[in-house]
Amino acid sequence: MSNQKFDAGAWVKEKTGTKGMTVVRYVSEGSDSENVICKYADEEGHDVEGEFPEADLISLDDN
């Protein structure tokens, strides 16, 4: 079992982005890299989910 960097419900953003997102769950694809499903609001304000590499995300909860 790998160590997950974020818990469900954690507030994160992409390292190069500005949009805050909520972690929904991890996706296991049998590879060394972990992907995370995050929920965020699109430009129209609708909640959508997207998949992001864990390594590309940073926590906003610590700030």
C-alpha positions, 0 to 999 in steps of 0.5 A: 500500500502506498502512502497517500499525500492527501485525505479525502476532503483536503483542499488542494491546487495544482502547483502551477494553478490558482484554482482551489479543488477538493480531493474526492478520492484516489485512482489506482491504475497499477502504476507507481504514480498516483492520480487523484480525483478532485472536485472544483467549479468550472467557469459557469459555477458548475461542480465538475470532477477531474483527474490529476497526478498527485505530484502536481498538487499542493495542499492549501489546508496548511496555508 
